[in-house]
Amino acid sequence: MEIAGGFGRHKINSAYAYSRSAALKNDLGELEARWEGAKNLIATVEGLSGLKIDHYAEVNLAGFYEITNAVGGIDVCLKAPVNDKSSGANLPAGQQTVEGRDALAFVRQRAGLPFGDLDRVVPQQVFMAATR
């Protein structure tokens, strides 16, 4: 797909990275560079979808760790146990509360998912929807 900002055709998830990197090369600070990345990602999604994006929230993977500690964990129910060495997720099947390191591993897991990285968004959506 065509990435906004003149970065050419790439995967949609590169829209943020290309713009952030360009901003850093132009001697913008990290915060300003992240904002440039966000603006380019928004423009790319708007161009692809034809929709206007009014709000943007950015939560990096470390944010999952901090959020779960702050709220006392999130409840998840796994159909099968998870043992993903690359993410560190080692969770039994069934209902449980995860926080901190286990929550971060939960949202980073990719092993055993039917569509690999494409399914990685599923645990992240579960995390975002979870309430205590």
TORGUNU-771431 format. One record per residue: residue in three letters; residue number from 1; x, y, z of N, C-alpha, C in turn. Coordinates in pm, whole numbers, plus 50000, padded with zeros to 5 digits. Each point is the difference from the previous one (the first is absolute). Layout:
BEGIN
ATOM   residuo   num   n_east   n_north    n_up   ca_east   ca_north   ca_up   c_east   c_north    c_up
ATOM       ALA   NUM        X         Y       Z         X          Y       Z        X         Y       Z
...
END
This chain:
BEGIN
ATOM   residuo   num   n_east   n_north    n_up   ca_east   ca_north   ca_up   c_east   c_north    c_up
ATOM       MET     1    50083     49882   50000     49917      50118   50000    50087     50124   50000
ATOM       GLU     2    49944     50110   49956     50073      50126   49993    50003     50066   50138
ATOM       ILE     3    50121     50029   50048     50019      50063   50129    49996     50152   49981
ATOM       ALA     4    49926     50071   50084     49994      50146   49992    50139     50059   50021
ATOM       GLY     5    50016     50125   49959     50126      50070   50022    50106     49971   49896
ATOM       GLY     6    49962     49930   49891     50095      49974   49893    50099     49889   50029
ATOM       PHE     7    49964     49906   50087     50092      49892   50036    49985     49877   49911
ATOM       GLY     8    49910     50004   49903     49987      49889   49906    49903     49893   50047
ATOM       ARG     9    50011     49882   49938     49911      49889   50030    50067     49905   50098
ATOM       HIS    10    49935     49979   50115     50051      49913   50105    49882     49946   50080
ATOM       LYS    11    50030     49920   50100     49896      49954   50092    49950     50119   50081
ATOM       ILE    12    49872     49995   50036     49940      50112   50072    50071     50029   50132
ATOM       ASN    13    50051     49897   50066     50063      50023   50130    50134     50073   49988
ATOM       SER    14    50048     50023   49880     50125      50075   49982    49976     50151   49990
ATOM       ALA    15    49876     50043   49986     49970      50143   49985    50053     50081   50118
ATOM       TYR    16    49980     49951   50119     50049      50067   50120    50153     50003   50000
ATOM       ALA    17    50061     49886   49977     50146      49987   50011    50073     50086   49898
ATOM       TYR    18    49953     50002   49875     50068      50080   49898    49998     50148   50037
ATOM       SER    19    49886     50049   50042     49989      50142   50032    50077     50035   50126
ATOM       ARG    20    49994     49914   50102     50075      50024   50123    50150     50004   49971
ATOM       SER    21    50047     49904   49922     50143      49996   49965    50043     50125   49924
ATOM       ALA    22    49917     50042   49905     50032      50121   49923    50007     50122   50092
ATOM       ALA    23    49908     50009   50095     49999      50113   50093    50125     49999   50088
ATOM       LEU    24    50043     49882   50044     50122      49991   50082    50122     50041   49919
ATOM       LYS    25    50004     49963   49871     50112      50039   49914    50003     50151   49978
ATOM       ASN    26    49884     50065   50014     49989      50145   49986    50018     50071   50134
ATOM       ASP    27    50060     49928   50095     50035      50055   50132    49881     50042   50086
ATOM       LEU    28    49885     49940   49977     49889      50020   50093    50024     49908   50120
ATOM       GLY    29    49952     50040   50115     50012      49917   50119    49909     49879   49992
ATOM       GLU    30    50018     49907   50093     49922      49875   49999    49851     50026   50006
ATOM       LEU    31    49955     50088   50087     49857      50027   50013    49941     50057   49871
ATOM       GLU    32    50071     50095   49940     49953      50058   49874    50003     49896   49888
ATOM       ALA    33    50101     49916   50000     50010      49896   49897    49886     49899   50014
ATOM       ARG    34    49966     49964   50122     49887      49909   50021    49871     50063   49951
ATOM       TRP    35    49983     50129   50023     49879      50068   49953    49996     50000   49847
ATOM       GLU    36    50115     50021   49935     50004      49994   49854    49964     49860   49951
ATOM       GLY    37    50048     49898   50069     49964      49863   49965    49851     49977   50012
ATOM       ALA    38    49941     50049   50109     49856      49984   50020    49921     50072   49891
ATOM       LYS    39    50040     50122   49967     49928      50076   49897    50006     49927   49865
ATOM       ASN    40    50116     49942   49968     50012      49930   49874    49919     49870   49999
ATOM       LEU    41    49997     49930   50112     49918      49880   50010    49853     50035   49982
ATOM       ILE    42    49955     50107   50065     49861      50043   49987    49969     50036   49855
ATOM       ALA    43    50088     50076   49936     49978      50038   49860    49995     49877   49910
ATOM       THR    44    50084     49901   50028     50002      49878   49920    49869     49923   50016
ATOM       VAL    45    49954     49985   50123     49874      49928   50025    49882     50076   49940
ATOM       GLU    46    50001     50132   50013     49893      50080   49939    49999     49983   49848
ATOM       GLY    47    50119     49999   49939     50010      49981   49856    49952     49864   49955
ATOM       LEU    48    50028     49900   50079     49959      49864   49968    49849     49981   50018
ATOM       SER    49    49949     50052   50111     49860      49973   50036    49901     50103   49950
ATOM       GLY    50    50046     50121   49972     49908      50107   49963    49928     50059   50119
ATOM       LEU    51    50038     49957   50120     49938      50048   50123    50086     50109   50063
ATOM       LYS    52    49938     50088   50077     50072      50103   50076    50024     49947   50140
ATOM       ILE    53    50124     50003   50044     50036      49955   50134    50006     50122   50091
ATOM       ASP    54    49919     49997   50104     49991      50114   50092    50083     49981   50126
ATOM       HIS    55    50030     49877   50037     50072      49974   50124    50108     49895   49975
ATOM       TYR    56    50107     50012   50075     50112      49907   49987    50054     49973   50140
ATOM       ALA    57    50021     49875   50031     50062      49962   50127    50116     49907   49968
ATOM       GLU    58    50111     50022   50066     50117      49917   49977    50039     49933   50130
ATOM       VAL    59    50002     49868   49999     50045      49924   50115    50107     49905   49950
ATOM       ASN    60    50122     50020   50045     50105      49908   49959    49995     49876   50090
ATOM       LEU    61    50081     49901   49968     49993      49876   50075    50035     50018   50148
ATOM       ALA    62    50092     50090   50030     50031      50026   50141    49879     50059   50071
ATOM       GLY    63    49916     50071   49926     49878      50056   50057    49905     49893   50050
ATOM       PHE    64    49995     49886   49929     49916      49889   50047    50044     49957   50140
ATOM       TYR    65    50129     49991   50019     50056      49961   50129    49955     50098   50109
ATOM       GLU    66    50019     50128   49976     49967      50102   50100    49850     50006   50027
ATOM       ILE    67    49919     49992   49895     49855      50008   50016    49949     49885   50085
ATOM       THR    68    50047     49879   49972     49948      49886   50077    50042     50007   50146
ATOM       ASN    69    50117     50050   50026     50041      50018   50140    49911     50104   50069
ATOM       ALA    70    49968     50107   49929     49920      50108   50058    49857     49956   50032
ATOM       VAL    71    49943     49913   49916     49860      49958   50021    49987     49867   50071
ATOM       GLY    72    50112     49942   50039     49993      49873   50073    49983     49878   49912
ATOM       GLY    73    50033     50012   49873     49994      49887   49909    49876     50001   49912
ATOM       ILE    74    50002     49913   49900     49885      49983   49912    49961     49853   50000
ATOM       ASP    75    49871     49977   49988     49949      49863   49996    50001     49949   49857
ATOM       VAL    76    50056     49883   49980     49999      49934   49870    49955     49857   50020
ATOM       CYS    77    49947     49941   49894     49962      49859   50003    50056     49935   49875
ATOM       LEU    78    50098     49914   50019     50068      49936   49888    49940     49863   49973
ATOM       LYS    79    49971     49972   49874     49946      49870   49961    50105     49889   50014
ATOM       ALA    80    50124     50037   49983     50110      49903   50006    50118     50067   50069
ATOM       PRO    81    50089     49920   50058     50118      50061   50061    50088     50068   49894
ATOM       VAL    82    50076     50099   50043     50090      50073   49911    50141     49983   50052
ATOM       ASN    83    50090     49961   49911     50142      49993   50035    50078     50052   49880
ATOM       ASP    84    50022     50131   50001     50067      50068   49889    50134     50052   50049
ATOM       LYS    85    50106     49931   49962     50134      50037   50048    50041     50139   49956
ATOM       SER    86    49961     50043   49878     50044      50131   49952    49935     50115   50075
ATOM       SER    87    49877     49984   50046     49935      50108   50076    50016     49982   50150
ATOM       GLY    88    50028     49877   50042     50008      49970   50143    49866     49959   50058
ATOM       ALA    89    49896     49991   49916     49868      49961   50049    49999     49851   50035
ATOM       ASN    90    49970     49970   50124     49989      49863   50048    49881     49999   50095
ATOM       LEU    91    49881     49982   49942     49876      50012   50076    49916     49875   49984
ATOM       PRO    92    49936     49956   50108     49915      49882   49990    49866     50034   49932
ATOM       ALA    93    49931     49897   49957     49866      50019   49945    49906     50042   50113
ATOM       GLY    94    49893     50069   49963     49898      50036   50097    50004     50146   50039
ATOM       GLN    95    49907     50035   50089     49987      50138   50045    50110     50034   50101
ATOM       GLN    96    50055     50120   49985     50107      50045   50089    50017     50151   49989
ATOM       THR    97    50068     50057   50095     50033      50141   49997    50149     50012   49973
ATOM       VAL    98    50035     50081   49899     50141      50022   49968    50032     50147   50020
ATOM       GLU    99    50122     50025   50044     50046      50138   50014    50150     50005   49979
ATOM       GLY   100    50052     50121   49987     50143      50021   49987    50063     49920   49888
ATOM       ARG   101    50103     49923   50035     50077      49924   49902    49913     49899   49925
ATOM       ASP   102    49910     49932   50071     49913      49902   49933    49905     50068   49902
ATOM       ALA   103    49950     50118   50035     49911      50073   49908    50076     50044   49876
ATOM       LEU   104    50122     50047   50018     50082      50039   49886    50027     49880   49910
ATOM       ALA   105    50035     49888   50059     50023      49878   49921    49872     49958   49928
ATOM       PHE   106    49885     50013   50066     49871      49965   49940    49974     50080   49873
ATOM       VAL   107    50024     50131   50002     49971      50082   49882    50109     49988   49893
ATOM       ARG   108    50117     49948   50036     50109      49985   49903    49999     49863   49934
ATOM       GLN   109    49921     49905   50051     50006      49863   49948    49963     49993   49853
ATOM       ARG   110    50065     49906   49932     49968      49975   49860    50010     49853   49965
ATOM       ALA   111    50071     49922   50080     50016      49857   49972    49865     49929   50016
ATOM       GLY   112    49971     49912   49908     49880      49919   50008    49874     50072   49953
ATOM       LEU   113    50011     50125   49960     49882      50070   49949    49981     49961   49854
ATOM       PRO   114    49875     49974   49959     49977      49948   49864    50059     50086   49888
ATOM       PHE   115    49997     50132   50016     50051      50088   49896    50124     50077   50045
ATOM       GLY   116    50075     49946   50097     50127      50059   50044    49986     50145   50042
ATOM       ASP   117    50083     50086   49943     50001      50142   50037    49865     50067   49976
ATOM       LEU   118    49927     49955   49900     49869      50063   49973    49904     49977   50116
ATOM       ASP   119    50013     49888   50070     49915      49972   50115    50051     50065   50129
ATOM       ARG   120    50116     50061   49993     50057      50060   50121    49910     50108   50056
ATOM       VAL   121    49918     50060   49917     49910      50105   50045    49891     49945   50092
ATOM       VAL   122    49968     49870   49990     49890      49943   50079    50026     50012   50150
ATOM       PRO   123    50115     49954   50053     50021      50019   50144    50007     50147   50039
ATOM       GLN   124    50046     50085   49909     50004      50143   50029    49858     50056   50011
ATOM       GLN   125    49910     49954   49913     49861      50043   50009    49934     49947   50126
ATOM       VAL   126    50031     49876   50036     49948      49944   50125    50045     50085   50117
ATOM       PHE   127    50127     50037   49999     50054      50085   50105    49924     50132   50009
ATOM       MET   128    49983     50066   49886     49934      50131   49999    49854     49992   50044
ATOM       ALA   129    49936     49888   49973     49858      49984   50035    49979     49951   50143
ATOM       ALA   130    50106     49948   50062     49987      49938   50132    49965     50105   50106
ATOM       THR   131    49913     49960   50089     49966      50085   50114    50007     49915   50126
ATOM       ARG   132    50022     50063   50109     50003      49930   50128    49885     50045   50084
END
